[in-house]
Amino acid sequence: MTVRDSQQTQILVIGGGPGGSTAAAMLAREGFDVTLVERDAFPRYHIGESLLPSVLDFLDMSGAREKVEAYGFQRKPGGHIEWGKQQWDLYFNELTGNHTYSFQVVRSEFDKILLDHAESQGVKVMQCVEVQKIHFDTADKRRPYAATVSRVGEADQRWDILFDYLVDASGRAGIMANRYLRNRTYHDAFKNVAVWGYWKNTNRLPEPKEGAIATVSIPHGWIWAIPLHDGTMSVGVVMHKDSFKKKHGRQELEEIYRETLAESPTVSALVAPGQRISELKVETDYSYASNEFAGPGYFLVGDAACFLDPLLSTGVHLAMLSAMLTAVSITATLRNDVAPQEATEFYENSFRCAYMRLLVFLTAFYHQYDGKESIFWVARRLTTHDVPENNIKLAFTTLMSGVEDLLDVREGAEAVTRDLVLQEMSQRVAENLRIRQDKAAMTAVYDSRLKQDNASFFGKVEGLDAIARTPENAVGGLYVTTSPRLGLARVS
């Protein structure tokens, strides 16, 4: 084995996806020495094409927005939803004026834009370099301080990279969570399977929702259809693992996919003139969370920390939100604005709150389906294993009235608290959908106060407002600042 001289960097980022690239770019823009290692050569394929409007905020903060806007991705005005017997068209500009659109992206192209942007900001980017081993401090066995890396396909050529902070954005591979911490927990309520492929020459939804994602429920699952700027359409089906196994025991994958798409008249009409141009892809057991998102000297970002069922298109949102939280936490520590342990706790609690709210939101949306088919019924069974009581309290006491009082009065009433939060979230989702169903009535009746209340509530669930940005919603006495520089401020 040939060993090269060790390299030194302040911050080592593992993974060049949206989470890793965004964290690296933000940190480099603050003047820090950042090295990013990525196992693959970009562009490379990745699923997760439909973005939430919140992504625009993070692109602004990293400086990449202009490049993404100029690329020509399909604009996404909202979503078309058919859920059981109900149907809605949800537009981003209906209830809030923050962001009125998002994008449907070809992830290989989107991710390359972000990685190239990180490099343009001063990040040392090394592609086709994989991590062989993480080394931990002998005095503090939980603190990583170096990584042994090698060129892909050249394992005999290795070298060490020493660092002060590690950002693990290694995706589902989860180098820290799976190899060392071994703290990843899969959600019992969302043990689902996704099967998808890409089509050309399809129909599209009529204007003004031509660029919208179509989300359509079917017995035992749901389908997505995402139009892309290159003329293709991503079409996938999600079903519970048990239903998939039962079907796969007697049917080929191709037959399951075709038969499932045929259950939706809307999706059938979209793909009727088209041809599938890709092999079918399958993912399973993709809803999980690590028991710890951060520790001494390290932060888990995006899919390396957690992932949710794709129904709400939260993958890139969570990746970039956690990247921003990582950047402000490391920045505040290196500038001695806060103690390392304070920054770690701020990241852990802030990211956990954001994730937990989306998990309950996802469950509440499944609740809108009136039926006992497996995927919808199983999703109702959030357990203490999925939603610990202390996380519920942290995530929802500032969002929903009654949670704090209930916890104070009913010591240890985890199930009661969980049910209260889920009931409140379900009512909010139902109200939001009901109002949006009749556009004329929404314009005539839905007054500004209710609009603001609704927008504020869901802004704290799925937008930038999900994290502490003012002294009033500080976490542990700390909140995020972006001006005059990125970091954390303390409540005076």
Secondary structure, DSSP 8 states (H G I E B T S, - for coil): -EE---EEEEEEEE--SHHHHHHHHHHHHTT--EEEEESS-SS---S--B--THHHHHHHHHT-HHHHHHHT-EEE-EEEEEETTEEEEEETTTT-SS-S-EEE--HHHHHHHHHHHHHHTT-EEEESEEEEEEEE-SSSTT-EEEEEEEETTEEEEEEEEEEEEEEE--GGG-IIIIIII--EEE-GGG-EEEEEEEEES-----TTSTTSEEEEEETTEEEEEEE-TTSEEEEEEEEEHHHHHHHHTTS-HHHHHHHHHTT-HHHHHHHTT-EE-S--EEEES--EEES-SEETTEEE-GGGTEE--GGG--HHHHHHHHHHHHHHHHHHHHTTSS-HHHHHHHHHHHHHHHHHHHHHHHHHHHHTS-S--HHHHHTT---TTTS-HHHHHHHHTTTSTTHHHHHHHSTT-HHHHHHHHHHHHHHHHHHHHHHHH-HHHHHHH--HHHHHHHHHHHHHHHSGGGS--SGGG-BTTEEEE-SSSSEEEE--
